[in-house]
């Protein structure tokens, strides 16, 4: 991971994009663990404030989750 980047933001997109299970399983698990809001908020922040690569990854992750 590159320094000077928030590890949480990079992790959100990477976690979603690297899912090997069905996305619905991830969403269901995130809802039950109460982490979905934090994940989506992190992706939105990355989309709005990240560099070009972070924006692209966040957009892909949000699309994969069904939010775009």
N, C-alpha and C positions, 0 to 999 in steps of 0.2 A: 504494500500500500504506500502511496506517495505521502510524504510529509506535507504539512500545511493543509491537508484536507480533512474534513470531519470524518472519522471512521464510521460513524453511524450512517451518514448519508450514502457513502459508498457501499456499505453493507446492505442497505435496504434494496437498492437496485440489483446488486449482485445476488442477493438471496432470492429475490423473485425470479430473476432471469436464469438462475441455475436450478430451479425446481425440476426435479425428475418425477415427482408425483403429480397427480391431477391438481390443477390450480384450485378447484373447489375444496379439496382437502386442506390446502394451505389456508384458504379463506376461513373455512369452518374452524380450523385449529386456532387461527389468529383471533377470531371472534371469541372463542371460548377462553382463550388466554388473555383477552383484552389487550391485544397488541396491534390489531389491524389499524386503528386510528393513528397510532404512532408511526406505523409503517407508511401509510398513505400520506400523512403530514410530512414525513421526511422526504418522500418522493416528490411531493408538491414543492417543497422548499428547494430541492435539488433542481427541479424543472425550472423554477423561477430565478434562482440565484447561482446555479452551478455554471461551470464552464461548458463549452459546446458538447464535449463528450459526456459529461454528467447529465446534461439536458437530454441528450439522445437516449442514454441508458434509462433515465427516469421515465421518459415518454414510453419507451418499449415496455418497461416494467408495469406502468399504469395501464397500458393497453392490454398486456397479458392478464392483468387482474380484472379487466373488464371496466375500468374507470374512464376509458377514453374511447 
